[in-house]
Amino acid sequence: MIKAVAATGQLGTGFKAHTLAAAAVGADFIGCDAGSSDPGPYYLGSGATQASDAAVSRDLELIIAEGLKNDIPVLIGSAGTAGARPHLERTVEIVRQLAVKNGWHFPLGIVDSEISAERVIEALNSGKLSPLNGAPEISEQSIRSASHIVAMQGPECFIDALEQGAKVVIAGRSSDTSIFAAIPMMNGIPEGMAFHAAKILECGAASVVERKYPDSMVAYLENDGFTIEPPNPEMVCTPQSVASHTFYETADPFRLVEPNGTLVTTDAVYTATSDRAVKVTGSRFELTDDYTVKLEAASLLGYRTIVIAGVRDPLLLDQIDDFITKTRSVIEGKIADSLGLSTDDYQWRWNIYGKNGTLGPFEPINKVEGHEIGLLIDIVAKTQEQAQAIGAVAWHTALHQPIPEYSGLVSNLAFPISPPATNAGPVYEFSINHVMHLEHPSDTYTLTLEQI
Amino acid sequence: MTQLHELARLIRSKNAGPFELTIDVMFENREAYERVRNSGMLSIDKMAAIYHVDPSLVTSFEADVALAIKISIPRPIASGSLNDTDIFGGQFHSPIVRLEIP
């Protein structure tokens, strides 16, 4: 039997130190996912991290300390939110600093899964790329425009690092499940069990009935199934809570595609083994010879300036759509006159909160029903200076744009902050959503061992 | 008539990667789950109409063991791209919360 511990759902979001300490006793390893594409393309594009260094350091210090105390490996995947080289280096630097502080010594495995545009172009030209659902069109040019391209690794990179003696592994972009499937697979646990347990574990305590705060999770894996039991005595799992979690953030809840095959949960059976633990059996894995890694990339689109404003005047609200149409056109004229920029040089939108700001084209109501609205004027131009210049023209023009009901100078917008326009920095978009077919699982990562 | 939220314990949406959205409707008991499932109100055609997408792009799953119905659709705009309004896709379930279920 393998006892697997997930420290928390995302490194840097925290867990109770005493929960992890209790969970780690008798465990075979501690894993933690550190990344996600959910917060958008900015992190992959820019190299920035979602969680602060302080928050990541707090979690990593406790996790590695428990790993060393119990003499079990620690596996961290998708370092630094997006798992590209800057994210990986930043996380490894935190580990080095913690080691100096605590007097730790151990072999550190570092898995770099960023790949060059040239590699991807070569794959494109030799028919080794396949688009996933909703994938954008790609070309040599669009691939070259990416700031970073990462290949989402499977469990093999962790297995490789552990076999070479690593006690702690920090990996760049890797699948959520790879972190938790690696050691069970090394110990002969069938892939169906290893990957299904990993899918539940990767979100930490999210599979409990009511997760009041982020915390650790434990799975006991055997050949015929696995048992999920929250180590925090305040939390409980039920067959329904665990089955429901298999649904979370996946388009198809019954078939989860991994690099070396597909986890099939159609026949999974969830049985309560106590009033807070659940055994899962019946999941299977369809192995494939066609080993694929998912590629993610983010490309720079331009630079953003935003204006936030409230509108409360009932006469203005009654004509808000006409007002915005008119004002936009007046502003576009001014931008052409005073800045020499045409509408080909920038993109902008006016989001109306209180009408359709949240759902956009999906909004079935699509009209103002309340007594106020919030406006977001979102400008993306080729340089930050241009975006800022457009923002300054936009807010000042909209502020004083006349409406027919009033004569004399009006002030239409309530700006909650000064300056009314805020530079929001570089803007990226996800530009690749393809899988790359590999000859060997190790083709898209580089493993380095460092003696800490 | 009863509204969907009165029968479900959870109605949520979320990205399934940056290019897809997935909507989960989860139930406390089998009776409510079967009532909604059998009503056809969350059928592929109905959901395609609500979300203005081609029915061929909509996939739907019923999980008896989880008492849950899942509907997945491609995102009209990838997460975080220009004109996206919801990076996490967390509010896209809203139009079905008050859906009338016979």
Boltz contact constraints between the chains, C-beta under 6 A:
constraints:
  - contact:
      token1: [A, 37]
      token2: [B, 18]
      max_distance: 6.0
  - contact:
      token1: [A, 38]
      token2: [B, 15]
      max_distance: 6.0
  - contact:
      token1: [A, 38]
      token2: [B, 88]
      max_distance: 6.0
  - contact:
      token1: [A, 40]
      token2: [B, 79]
      max_distance: 6.0
  - contact:
      token1: [A, 40]
      token2: [B, 80]
      max_distance: 6.0
  - contact:
      token1: [A, 40]
      token2: [B, 87]
      max_distance: 6.0
  - contact:
      token1: [A, 41]
      token2: [B, 80]
      max_distance: 6.0
  - contact:
      token1: [A, 133]
      token2: [B, 20]
      max_distance: 6.0
  - contact:
      token1: [A, 133]
      token2: [B, 74]
      max_distance: 6.0
  - contact:
      token1: [A, 134]
      token2: [B, 19]
      max_distance: 6.0
  - contact:
      token1: [A, 134]
      token2: [B, 20]
      max_distance: 6.0
  - contact:
      token1: [A, 134]
      token2: [B, 74]
      max_distance: 6.0
  - contact:
      token1: [A, 243]
      token2: [B, 65]
      max_distance: 6.0
  - contact:
      token1: [A, 243]
      token2: [B, 66]
      max_distance: 6.0
  - contact:
      token1: [A, 244]
      token2: [B, 26]
      max_distance: 6.0
  - contact:
      token1: [A, 244]
      token2: [B, 66]
      max_distance: 6.0
  - contact:
      token1: [A, 244]
      token2: [B, 68]
      max_distance: 6.0
  - contact:
      token1: [A, 247]
      token2: [B, 24]
      max_distance: 6.0
  - contact:
      token1: [A, 247]
      token2: [B, 68]
      max_distance: 6.0
  - contact:
      token1: [A, 247]
      token2: [B, 70]
      max_distance: 6.0
  - contact:
      token1: [A, 249]
      token2: [B, 14]
      max_distance: 6.0
  - contact:
      token1: [A, 249]
      token2: [B, 16]
      max_distance: 6.0
  - contact:
      token1: [A, 250]
      token2: [B, 16]
      max_distance: 6.0
  - contact:
      token1: [A, 251]
      token2: [B, 16]
      max_distance: 6.0
  - contact:
      token1: [A, 251]
      token2: [B, 20]
      max_distance: 6.0
  - contact:
      token1: [A, 251]
      token2: [B, 22]
      max_distance: 6.0
  - contact:
      token1: [A, 251]
      token2: [B, 72]
      max_distance: 6.0
  - contact:
      token1: [A, 253]
      token2: [B, 61]
      max_distance: 6.0
  - contact:
      token1: [A, 253]
      token2: [B, 70]
      max_distance: 6.0
  - contact:
      token1: [A, 347]
      token2: [B, 82]
      max_distance: 6.0
  - contact:
      token1: [A, 349]
      token2: [B, 83]
      max_distance: 6.0
  - contact:
      token1: [A, 358]
      token2: [B, 85]
      max_distance: 6.0
  - contact:
      token1: [A, 358]
      token2: [B, 91]
      max_distance: 6.0
  - contact:
      token1: [A, 360]
      token2: [B, 85]
      max_distance: 6.0
  - contact:
      token1: [A, 362]
      token2: [B, 51]
      max_distance: 6.0
  - contact:
      token1: [A, 364]
      token2: [B, 95]
      max_distance: 6.0
  - contact:
      token1: [A, 429]
      token2: [B, 81]
      max_distance: 6.0
  - contact:
      token1: [A, 430]
      token2: [B, 18]
      max_distance: 6.0
  - contact:
      token1: [A, 430]
      token2: [B, 78]
      max_distance: 6.0
  - contact:
      token1: [A, 433]
      token2: [B, 19]
      max_distance: 6.0
